Amino acid sequence: MTIFLRAGLPVSALFLLLFHSSLCADDDSSEDMYENYVQEHVQVTATRTSKRDIDIAAAVTALTEEAVLAAAPDVIAELLRGQPGTFFQQTTPGQGIPIIRGLKGSQVLHLVDGMRLNNAFFRNAPNQYLGLVDSFAAQRMEVVRGSQGSLYGADAMGGVLNILTEEPTFNGGDWQQESRLYGSYDSVDDGWVLSARTQGGRQGWGFAGGASYQDHSSRTSGSGEKLVPSGYRSRAADLKFVFEPSDRTSLMLSAQAMEQPSTPRYDEVVPGYGQDEPSAEQFLFEPNKRSFMHARFRLDGESSLFDLFEAHLARQVITDDRLTQEFGSPVITTENNSSTLDGLTLQFNSSLSSGQLLVWGAEIYADDVESSRYESLVDSDYRQSVRSRFPDQSSMDSAAIYFSGEWLATERFDLTAGLRYSWFDIQLPATDAYDPVDLSPADLTGDIHAVYELRPDFKIVANFGKGFRPPNIFDLATLGPRPGNRFNVANPDLDPETVWSYDLGFKTESEKLELEVFAFYLDYSDKITSVFTGETTQDGRNIIRSENRNKVEIYGLEAGAYWSFTDALNSYVVINYTRGEESGDQGAAFPADRIPPLNGKLGLVYQLNPDWRIEPYLLFASRQDRLSPRDIRDSRIDPMGTEGWTTINLSLEWQLSQDLQLGLRLENLADKAYREHASGIDAAGRNLGLWVNWTIQ
């Protein structure tokens, strides 16, 4: 907490001073100002300002709450299947991550309402934490592909994913209220989703909130096999208030909570590739939960210093408790792990006399980790404390300052450039394996973004930047079993990873066609990777530890097009190609790990009439047999390669009345048996999904 206490108190005082002065401000601003704030909030990720997609140099993807209702995703990352530059990986139901330009886990920065989801034990591999964000509270999800070193800093190497939750907006002095009841059913896992949401208010203040519940039984694959155990439950609730003390100010307070009481790790309790026996008798995340409290203050500056000021203060607590039992062992291990992440961010938007727009600010985060582990015996009262997964009372604090300036060089050429300086204070208490550790990594990152307008509806864009990721507590000090018959030991001597990111593309937007094409290249060095030590545990697991070993080059092409044949008939296509090459200390090259195969989506959207909409589509991926040595050892991946696949799907929506909407999902109609590359469980077989959305005004 050192950095937080040292730098956070004066910054908090500035926050309070600005809020006090705003309450005393006059109300001369126009009524449109708050609408501009709202628009900026929901489109802020790529530039932290409100801009149309075609005017942004970065490659971006945005999905709305309508996509959530139509798909009823178990986890929100499922919406990124078939989207440009992204791939979905799932180790077990109830969890799932996006792979963006070949990078995943803590190599991608995940945000909720602009605040970090990534914490001190966020793995640089598939993990479960994005599954602790409620899909049905999301109003919008934005993805920025490529390194975002100046605006977002640490972890934003492959890109940034920002989930923006529902926010109330009301005009007029009369009370207004709207509620929604939503239900969904899937036959493939006998899964139910129930969600209830409401919002109300009038001009000057409002609230929005809701609750959701999911109950899924074990999944049936395309081969007809019941994949046991893969069922789970989850429950979530959230509440948000927005208050406008004056026309120039806005204050938001929100709280979110989500829990999965007991979710099985399927790939650990079922034999994988190369295994005759499973790794574990039982493996349960029991429970995993996340709570999030967030305050945001906005002020229209109307001064020479800034046009807009925005401050966020938040606390996130993630609990990652587990119950495990090695296969054939009478020992049951119970773990209690938690991260408490406090964050304070300040942002100023300033229009300079030269016509330049400057976005600048500071961020402070403090993350405290608690961890304990106990062993007991089956049918016995024996219970003993053993060394925990993470060092108990370890911490990872950070601070950063940044700026990004946009300069309109000519009427056709727009240039944006920025820099960020980040520094960290990582504390690991002494253990029987090492003395106390105090690390202070720091780095200067930045980027340049250029847009050249050939004509108003056709723009060439280019991006170049440096990103980095400091080692976190998971990398430095994890102790315990890992998938693939591995056992992780600590290595508190790691350096940050760095990536140089380049892309070039074009965007076009007209009445009939929306098209984007990007070629990208990532030069990734000092990769933190798991290395076999050559030793084994008493129960036969291979001992590994994290080291800065390899250099990785990842390049590819991503394209998305939406074509309107008529007002009623539209088509779309997405194609993603990624290739990765990794080289070790001896210079030997081999394929990078978990690189997605060629994949994409192809579909039609036909609006039969104002009430009926039908969408047939294909999801596809080619064979992936370019496997790294790590992939070949991974029990989730067929060492001969992951077979290619195509699924046939159909979505149907019926607006039964102004307030009632019904939907039908027919997924994997051919009952294809397949596995998405690097996933730990086979994909779902043929599914009949039904959903209903009832709006009450």
C-alpha positions in Angstrom: 0.0 0.0 0.0 3.1 2.3 0.1 2.4 4.0 -3.2 -1.3 4.3 -2.6 -0.8 6.0 0.7 2.0 8.3 -0.4 0.4 9.5 -3.7 -3.3 8.7 -3.1 -4.0 11.1 -0.3 -3.0 14.4 -2.1 -4.8 13.2 -5.2 -7.9 12.4 -3.2 -7.7 15.9 -1.8 -7.7 17.3 -5.3 -10.7 15.2 -6.2 -12.7 16.5 -3.2 -11.7 20.1 -3.9 -12.9 19.8 -7.5 -16.2 18.3 -6.4 -16.7 21.0 -3.8 -16.1 23.8 -6.4 -18.5 22.1 -8.8 -21.3 22.2 -6.3 -20.9 26.0 -6.1 -20.8 26.4 -9.9 -23.5 28.1 -11.9 -25.8 26.2 -14.2 -25.2 28.1 -17.4 -24.1 25.1 -19.5 -26.3 23.7 -22.2 -28.6 20.7 -21.5 -26.7 18.7 -24.2 -23.5 18.5 -22.1 -24.6 15.4 -20.1 -25.7 13.6 -23.2 -22.2 14.2 -24.5 -20.8 12.7 -21.3 -22.9 9.6 -21.7 -21.9 9.1 -25.3 -18.2 9.5 -24.3 -18.6 6.9 -21.6 -19.9 4.2 -23.9 -17.4 4.9 -26.7 -14.4 5.9 -24.6 -12.1 2.8 -24.7 -10.0 3.4 -27.8 -9.3 7.1 -27.3 -10.9 8.0 -23.9 -13.0 10.4 -26.0 -16.2 10.1 -28.0 -15.5 9.2 -31.6 -17.0 7.3 -34.5 -15.3 3.9 -35.2 -14.3 5.0 -38.7 -12.4 8.0 -37.3 -10.4 5.9 -34.8 -7.0 4.6 -36.0 -7.1 1.6 -33.7 -8.9 -1.7 -34.7 -12.1 -1.8 -32.5 -15.1 -4.0 -31.9 -18.2 -3.0 -30.1 -21.1 -5.3 -29.0 -24.3 -4.1 -27.3 -26.8 -5.5 -24.8 -29.0 -6.7 -27.7 -26.2 -9.2 -28.6 -26.2 -10.4 -25.0 -30.0 -11.0 -25.0 -29.9 -12.9 -28.3 -27.0 -15.1 -27.4 -27.6 -15.6 -23.6 -23.8 -16.3 -23.1 -22.7 -18.3 -20.1 -19.8 -15.9 -19.9 -19.6 -12.6 -21.7 -16.4 -13.5 -23.7 -18.5 -15.9 -25.7 -19.8 -12.9 -27.6 -16.4 -12.6 -29.2 -16.7 -15.8 -31.2 -16.5 -14.9 -34.8 -15.5 -11.2 -34.2 -12.5 -9.6 -35.9 -9.2 -10.3 -34.3 -10.6 -12.4 -31.4 -11.0 -16.1 -30.5 -12.8 -17.8 -27.6 -11.1 -20.3 -25.3 -12.9 -22.3 -22.6 -11.2 -24.6 -20.1 -14.5 -25.5 -18.3 -18.1 -24.1 -18.4 -18.7 -21.0 -16.4 -15.3 -19.7 -17.5 -13.8 -18.4 -20.8 -11.4 -15.9 -22.1 -10.8 -13.9 -25.4 -7.6 -14.5 -27.2 -6.8 -11.2 -29.0 -4.1 -11.2 -31.7 -2.7 -14.4 -30.2 -2.4 -13.1 -26.7 -4.5 -14.0 -23.7 -4.9 -13.8 -19.9 -2.9 -11.0 -18.3 -1.3 -10.2 -21.7 -4.7 -8.5 -22.4 -6.1 -5.7 -20.2 -9.6 -6.4 -18.9 -11.7 -3.5 -17.6 -15.1 -3.1 -16.1 -16.5 0.4 -16.4 -13.0 1.6 -17.1 -11.4 0.1 -14.0 -9.0 -2.8 -14.0 -10.3 -6.4 -13.6 -6.7 -7.7 -14.0 -5.3 -8.2 -10.5 -2.1 -9.5 -8.9 -2.8 -13.2 -9.5 -4.4 -12.8 -12.9 -2.7 -15.6 -14.9 -0.9 -15.1 -18.2 -3.0 -18.0 -19.4 -6.6 -19.0 -19.5 -8.3 -18.1 -16.3 -11.8 -17.8 -14.7 -12.0 -14.2 -13.6 -13.9 -12.7 -16.6 -16.6 -15.3 -15.8 -17.2 -13.3 -12.6 -18.7 -10.3 -14.6 -22.4 -10.5 -15.2 -23.2 -10.6 -18.9 -26.8 -9.4 -18.2 -25.7 -6.2 -16.6 -23.6 -5.2 -19.6 -24.8 -2.4 -21.8 -21.9 -2.5 -24.1 -18.6 -4.3 -24.6 -15.7 -2.7 -26.4 -12.5 -4.3 -27.6 -9.5 -2.4 -28.8 -7.0 -4.7 -30.7 -3.3 -4.1 -30.5 -1.0 -2.6 -27.8 -2.4 0.4 -25.9 0.7 1.6 -24.1 -0.1 5.2 -23.4 -3.7 5.3 -22.3 -3.7 1.9 -20.5 -0.2 0.8 -19.8 0.5 -2.5 -18.0 -1.0 -5.7 -19.5 -2.5 -3.9 -22.5 -0.2 -5.8 -24.9 -2.6 -7.7 -27.1 -5.4 -5.2 -26.5 -8.0 -3.9 -24.1 -11.5 -5.3 -23.4 -13.9 -3.0 -21.5 -17.3 -4.0 -20.2 -19.6 -1.1 -19.7 -22.5 -1.8 -17.4 -26.0 -0.3 -17.7 -26.3 3.3 -16.8 -29.6 5.3 -16.4 -30.2 8.5 -18.5 -33.5 10.5 -18.2 -34.7 13.8 -19.6 -37.6 15.9 -18.3 -38.9 16.6 -14.9 -41.5 13.7 -14.7 -40.7 10.4 -13.1 -39.8 7.7 -15.6 -39.3 4.0 -15.0 -38.6 0.9 -17.1 -38.2 -2.7 -16.1 -37.2 -5.9 -17.9 -37.7 -9.5 -17.2 -35.6 -11.9 -19.2 -35.5 -15.7 -19.4 -33.5 -18.1 -21.5 -33.3 -21.9 -21.8 -30.8 -24.1 -23.6 -31.4 -27.8 -24.2 -27.8 -28.9 -24.6 -27.1 -28.4 -20.9 -30.7 -28.0 -19.6 -29.5 -24.5 -18.7 -31.7 -21.7 -17.4 -31.0 -18.0 -17.2 -33.3 -15.6 -15.3 -32.6 -11.9 -15.2 -34.6 -9.0 -13.8 -33.6 -5.4 -14.3 -35.1 -2.0 -13.6 -34.2 1.7 -13.9 -35.9 4.9 -12.9 -35.5 8.6 -12.4 -35.9 12.0 -13.9 -33.6 14.7 -15.2 -30.9 15.2 -12.6 -30.8 11.8 -11.1 -31.6 8.1 -11.7 -30.8 4.5 -10.8 -30.4 1.2 -12.5 -30.0 -2.3 -11.1 -30.9 -5.9 -11.3 -30.1 -9.5 -10.5 -29.5 -12.6 -12.5 -29.3 -16.4 -11.9 -27.9 -19.2 -14.1 -28.3 -22.9 -13.5 -26.6 -25.3 -16.0 -26.4 -29.1 -15.9 -23.6 -31.0 -17.5 -23.1 -30.3 -21.2 -23.8 -32.7 -24.1 -21.2 -32.7 -26.9 -21.8 -33.3 -30.6 -20.8 -36.9 -30.1 -23.8 -37.4 -27.8 -21.6 -37.8 -24.7 -22.7 -36.2 -21.5 -19.6 -34.3 -20.2 -19.7 -35.0 -16.5 -19.1 -33.0 -14.3 -19.5 -29.7 -16.2 -22.6 -28.2 -14.6 -22.5 -25.1 -12.5 -24.6 -22.2 -11.0 -24.0 -18.5 -10.7 -25.8 -15.5 -9.2 -25.3 -11.8 -9.6 -26.7 -8.4 -8.5 -25.8 -4.8 -9.2 -27.1 -1.3 -8.5 -26.0 2.1 -9.9 -27.0 5.7 -9.0 -26.3 8.7 -11.1 -26.8 12.2 -9.6 -26.2 15.6 -11.3 -25.7 18.3 -8.7 -25.5 20.9 -11.5 -25.5 21.0 -15.2 -21.7 20.8 -15.1 -21.3 17.8 -12.8 -22.3 14.2 -12.5 -21.7 11.7 -9.7 -22.1 8.0 -10.1 -22.1 5.3 -7.4 -22.3 1.6 -8.2 -21.9 -1.8 -6.6 -21.7 -5.2 -8.3 -21.5 -8.7 -7.0 -21.3 -12.2 -8.6 -20.6 -15.7 -7.3 -20.2 -19.2 -8.7 -20.7 -21.3 -5.5 -19.1 -24.5 -6.8 -17.8 -24.9 -10.4 -15.9 -28.0 -11.4 -12.7 -27.9 -13.3 -13.7 -30.4 -16.0 -10.2 -31.0 -17.6 -8.7 -31.9 -14.3 -11.2 -34.6 -13.3 -11.5 -36.3 -16.7 -8.5 -37.9 -18.5 -7.2 -35.6 -21.2 -4.9 -36.2 -24.2 -2.0 -38.4 -23.2 -3.6 -39.4 -19.9 -4.9 -42.8 -18.8 -6.2 -41.3 -15.5 -7.4 -37.8 -14.6 -5.2 -35.5 -12.6 -7.7 -35.1 -9.8 -10.4 -37.0 -8.0 -12.1 -33.6 -7.5 -11.4 -30.0 -8.4 -13.9 -27.4 -7.5 -13.7 -23.6 -7.5 -15.7 -23.3 -4.3 -16.6 -20.5 -4.3 -15.3 -18.0 -6.8 -16.8 -14.6 -6.4 -16.2 -10.9 -7.2 -17.5 -7.7 -5.6 -16.9 -4.2 -7.0 -17.7 -0.8 -5.6 -17.2 2.2 -7.8 -17.6 6.0 -7.6 -17.2 8.3 -10.6 -17.2 12.1 -10.7 -17.4 14.2 -13.9 -16.9 18.0 -14.2 -17.3 20.2 -17.2 -14.2 22.4 -16.7 -15.0 25.4 -19.0 -11.5 26.6 -18.3 -8.1 26.9 -20.0 -6.9 23.9 -18.0 -9.4 21.3 -19.1 -12.8 20.8 -20.8 -13.7 17.7 -18.9 -12.4 16.1 -15.7 -13.2 12.6 -14.7 -12.2 10.7 -11.5 -12.8 7.1 -10.6 -12.4 5.5 -7.1 -13.0 1.8 -6.9 -12.5 -1.4 -4.9 -12.6 -4.9 -6.3 -12.4 -8.0 -4.2 -11.9 -11.4 -6.0 -12.2 -14.6 -4.0 -10.6 -17.7 -5.6 -11.3 -20.5 -3.2 -10.7 -24.1 -4.2 -11.3 -27.7 -3.1 -9.0 -30.2 -4.7 -8.0 -33.9 -4.3 -5.2 -35.5 -6.4 -6.2 -38.7 -8.2 -5.7 -41.7 -6.0 -4.8 -39.6 -2.9 -6.7 -39.5 0.4 -5.6 -35.8 0.9 -8.2 -33.1 0.3 -6.8 -29.6 -0.1 -8.8 -26.5 0.8 -7.6 -23.1 -0.4 -8.6 -19.6 0.4 -7.2 -16.9 -1.9 -8.3 -13.3 -2.3 -7.2 -10.1 -4.0 -8.3 -6.7 -2.8 -7.6 -4.1 -5.5 -8.1 -0.4 -4.8 -7.9 2.0 -7.7 -8.0 5.8 -8.1 -7.8 7.3 -11.7 -7.9 10.9 -12.8 -8.4 12.0 -16.4 -8.4 15.5 -18.0 -9.5 16.3 -21.6 -8.1 19.6 -22.8 -8.6 21.4 -26.0 -5.5 23.5 -26.7 -5.4 26.8 -28.6 -3.4 25.0 -31.4 -6.5 22.8 -32.1 -4.9 19.8 -30.4 -6.9 17.6 -28.1 -4.9 16.4 -25.1 -6.0 13.5 -22.9 -3.9 13.3 -19.7 -4.0 12.0 -16.2 -2.8 9.7 -13.5 -3.7 6.3 -12.0 -2.9 4.6 -8.7 -3.7 1.0 -7.8 -3.0 -1.0 -4.7 -3.5 -4.8 -4.6 -3.3 -6.9 -1.4 -3.3 -10.7 -1.6 -4.4 -13.1 1.2 -3.8 -16.8 0.8 -4.0 -19.9 3.0 -4.2 -23.6 2.4 -5.2 -26.6 4.5 -4.9 -30.3 4.1 -7.3 -32.9 5.5 -7.9 -36.6 5.1 -10.9 -38.4 3.7 -13.1 -39.7 6.6 -10.8 -38.1 9.2 -10.7 -35.1 11.5 -7.1 -34.5 10.5 -6.5 -30.9 9.4 -3.1 -29.2 8.9 -2.1 -25.8 7.5 0.4 -26.0 4.6 2.2 -23.4 2.4 -0.4 -21.4 0.5 -0.7 -21.0 -3.3 0.4 -17.3 -3.1 2.5 -15.7 -0.4 0.1 -14.5 2.2 0.1 -10.7 2.8 1.9 -10.1 -0.5 1.1 -6.9 -2.4 1.4 -5.2 -5.8 1.0 -1.5 -5.9 1.4 0.7 -9.0 1.2 4.3 -10.1 1.3 5.9 -13.6 1.1 9.3 -15.4 0.1 9.5 -19.0 -0.8 11.9 -21.8 -2.1 11.4 -25.4 -2.4 14.3 -27.9 -4.4 14.4 -31.1 -3.2 16.7 -33.8 -5.1 17.4 -37.1 -2.1 18.0 -39.3 -4.3 18.6 -42.4 -7.9 18.3 -43.2 -7.2 14.7 -44.2 -4.4 13.6 -41.9 -5.0 13.0 -38.2 -2.1 12.0 -35.8 -2.4 10.9 -32.2 0.7 10.1 -30.0 1.1 9.4 -26.3 3.4 8.3 -23.5 3.0 6.7 -20.1 5.4 6.2 -17.3 4.4 3.3 -14.9 6.2 2.1 -11.8 5.4 -0.8 -9.4 6.1 -1.8 -5.9 5.9 -5.6 -5.4 6.3 -7.1 -1.9 6.6 -10.8 -1.2 7.0 -11.8 2.4 9.7 -14.4 3.3 8.9 -18.1 2.9 10.9 -21.3 3.4 12.0 -21.0 -0.2 13.2 -17.4 -0.4 13.9 -14.3 1.7 11.6 -11.2 1.5 11.3 -9.8 -2.0 11.0 -6.1 -2.9 10.7 -5.5 -6.7 10.3 -2.1 -8.3 9.9 -2.5 -12.1 9.1 0.6 -14.1 8.7 1.3 -17.8 8.0 4.0 -20.4 5.4 3.0 -23.0 3.7 4.8 -25.8 2.1 4.7 -29.2 1.4 6.6 -32.4 -1.9 6.4 -34.3 -2.4 7.8 -37.8 -5.5 8.2 -39.9 -5.4 9.4 -43.5 -8.7 10.2 -45.3 -8.7 9.2 -49.0 -12.3 10.3 -49.0 -14.9 10.8 -46.3 -16.0 7.2 -46.3 -12.5 5.5 -46.8 -9.6 5.9 -44.4 -6.2 4.3 -44.2 -5.0 3.8 -40.6 -1.7 2.8 -39.0 -0.7 2.1 -35.4 2.7 1.6 -33.7 3.3 1.2 -30.0 5.2 -0.4 -27.1 3.4 -2.3 -24.4 4.7 -4.1 -21.4 3.6 -6.4 -18.5 5.4 -6.5 -15.2 5.6 -9.9 -13.5 2.7 -10.2 -11.0 2.4 -12.4 -7.9 1.1 -15.3 -9.9 4.3 -15.3 -12.1 6.6 -14.7 -9.2 5.5 -16.9 -6.4 2.7 -19.4 -7.3 3.0 -22.8 -5.5 0.8 -25.7 -6.5 -0.6 -28.1 -9.2 -1.1 -26.8 -12.7 -2.9 -28.5 -15.6 -1.0 -31.1 -17.7 0.4 -33.0 -14.7 2.6 -30.0 -13.7 3.5 -28.5 -10.3 4.5 -24.8 -10.1 7.3 -23.5 -7.8 8.3 -19.8 -7.2 10.8 -17.7 -9.0 11.0 -14.2 -7.5 13.6 -13.1 -10.0 11.7 -12.1 -13.1 11.8 -9.0 -15.4 8.9 -7.4 -17.3 7.7 -8.6 -20.7 7.6 -6.1 -23.6 5.9 -6.0 -27.0 6.3 -3.8 -30.0 3.0 -3.7 -31.9 2.5 -2.6 -35.5 -0.6 -2.7 -37.7 -1.8 -1.2 -41.0 -5.3 -1.3 -42.4 -8.2 0.5 -43.8 -11.8 1.2 -42.9 -14.6 2.2 -45.2 -18.2 3.0 -44.3 -21.0 3.7 -46.8 -24.8 3.3 -47.1 -24.3 -0.3 -48.4 -20.9 -1.4 -47.0 -18.9 -1.4 -43.8 -15.5 -3.0 -44.1 -12.3 -3.1 -42.1 -9.0 -5.0 -42.9 -5.9 -5.0 -40.7 -2.5 -6.6 -41.0 -0.6 -6.8 -37.7 2.7 -7.8 -36.3 3.8 -8.2 -32.6 7.4 -8.4 -31.6 7.2 -9.9 -28.1 10.4 -10.3 -26.0 11.3 -11.5 -22.5 8.2 -13.7 -22.5 7.4 -15.1 -19.0 6.9 -18.8 -19.7 6.7 -22.0 -17.6 9.9 -24.0 -17.8 10.5 -27.6 -16.7 13.1 -27.9 -14.0 13.7 -31.6 -14.7 12.4 -32.6 -11.2 9.2 -34.2 -10.2 7.0 -34.2 -7.1 6.4 -37.3 -4.9 3.1 -37.9 -6.8 4.8 -37.7 -10.2 3.9 -34.2 -11.3 6.6 -32.4 -13.4 8.0 -29.3 -11.5 7.9 -26.1 -13.4 8.7 -22.4 -12.7 8.3 -19.1 -14.6 11.3 -17.7 -16.4 12.0 -14.9 -18.9 13.0 -17.2 -21.7 11.6 -16.6 -25.1 11.0 -14.2 -28.0 7.8 -14.4 -29.9 6.7 -13.0 -33.3 3.0 -13.0 -33.9 1.5 -11.7 -37.2 -1.8 -12.0 -39.0 -4.7 -10.6 -40.8 -8.2 -9.8 -39.6 -11.1 -8.6 -41.7 -14.7 -7.9 -41.2 -17.4 -6.8 -43.7 -21.1 -6.0 -43.5 -22.9 -5.7 -46.8 -26.5 -4.4 -47.3 -28.2 -5.9 -50.4 -31.5 -4.3 -49.6 -33.1 -2.6 -46.7 -34.3 -6.0 -45.6 -31.4 -8.3 -46.5 -27.8 -8.0 -45.2 -24.8 -10.2 -45.1 -21.5 -10.3 -43.1 -18.2 -12.1 -43.0 -15.3 -12.2 -40.6 -12.0 -13.9 -41.2 -9.0 -14.1 -38.8 -5.6 -15.5 -39.5 -2.9 -15.6 -36.9 0.6 -17.2 -37.0 3.1 -17.2 -34.2 6.8 -18.1 -34.1 8.7 -18.5 -30.8 12.5 -18.9 -30.2 14.3 -19.9 -27.1 17.7 -19.3 -25.6 19.5 -21.5 -28.1 17.9 -19.8 -31.1 15.7 -22.8 -32.1 12.4 -21.7 -33.5 9.1 -23.4 -32.9 5.4 -22.5 -33.1 4.1 -20.1 -30.4 1.6 -21.7 -27.9 -2.2 -21.5 -28.1 -2.2 -19.6 -31.4 -5.8 -19.8 -32.8 -6.3 -21.4 -36.2 -7.8 -19.6 -39.2 -11.4 -18.9 -38.0 -14.4 -16.7 -38.7 -18.1 -16.2 -39.2 -20.4 -15.9 -42.2 -24.0 -15.0 -42.1 -27.2 -13.4 -43.5 -29.6 -11.1 -41.7 -33.1 -11.0 -43.2 -35.7 -8.6 -41.7 -38.9 -10.4 -42.9 -41.1 -7.5 -41.7 -40.9 -5.1 -38.7 -41.7 -7.9 -36.3 -39.6 -10.9 -37.6 -35.9 -11.2 -38.0 -34.0 -14.3 -39.1 -30.2 -14.9 -39.1 -28.6 -18.1 -40.5 -24.8 -18.2 -39.9 -21.8 -20.4 -40.0 -19.0 -20.4 -37.4 -15.8 -22.1 -38.6 -12.1 -22.8 -37.8 -9.5 -24.7 -39.7 -7.2 -27.4 -38.4 -4.5 -26.2 -36.1 -1.5 -28.6 -36.0 1.2 -25.9 -35.6 1.8 -26.7 -31.9 4.4 -25.5 -29.5 6.2 -28.1 -27.3 4.0 -26.7 -24.4 0.9 -27.3 -26.5 1.9 -30.9 -27.2 2.3 -31.5 -23.4 -1.0 -29.8 -22.6 -3.6 -32.5 -21.8 -6.3 -30.1 -23.2 -4.8 -30.2 -26.7 -4.6 -33.2 -29.1 -0.9 -33.6 -29.7 -1.7 -34.5 -33.3 -3.5 -31.1 -33.7 -7.0 -29.7 -33.2 -9.4 -30.7 -36.0 -11.1 -28.0 -38.1 -14.8 -27.6 -37.8 -17.9 -25.7 -39.1 -21.2 -25.3 -37.4 -24.5 -24.3 -38.9 -26.7 -22.0 -36.8 -29.9 -20.1 -36.9 -31.2 -17.2 -34.9 -34.8 -16.0 -35.0 -36.4 -13.0 -33.3 -40.1 -12.1 -33.1 -41.3 -8.8 -31.8 -44.6 -10.1 -30.5 -45.7 -6.7 -29.2 -44.1 -3.4 -28.3 -43.2 -4.8 -24.9 -42.6 -8.5 -25.6 -39.8 -10.1 -27.6 -39.3 -13.8 -28.2 -36.2 -15.5 -29.6 -35.1 -18.9 -30.9 -31.5 -20.2 -31.2 -30.7 -23.3 -33.2 -27.0 -23.9 -32.7 -24.7 -26.6 -34.2 -27.6 -28.0 -36.2 -25.5 -30.8 -37.7 -24.5 -31.9 -34.2 -20.8 -31.5 -35.1 -18.4 -33.0 -32.5 -15.5 -30.7 -32.1 -13.3 -28.8 -29.6 -12.3 -25.1 -29.9 -8.5 -25.0 -30.0 -6.8 -24.9 -26.6 -10.1 -25.5 -24.7 -10.3 -28.0 -22.0 -13.8 -29.4 -22.9 -15.5 -30.4 -26.1 -17.9 -27.8 -27.5 -21.7 -28.2 -27.1 -23.7 -30.3 -29.5 -27.0 -29.5 -31.1 -28.8 -27.0 -29.1 -32.3 -25.5 -29.0 -32.3 -22.2 -27.2 -35.4 -20.2 -26.3 -35.5 -16.7 -24.8 -38.1 -14.1 -23.9 -37.6 -10.4 -23.1 -40.5 -8.5 -21.5 -40.2 -4.8 -21.0 -42.5 -3.1 -18.5 -42.9 0.7 -18.6 
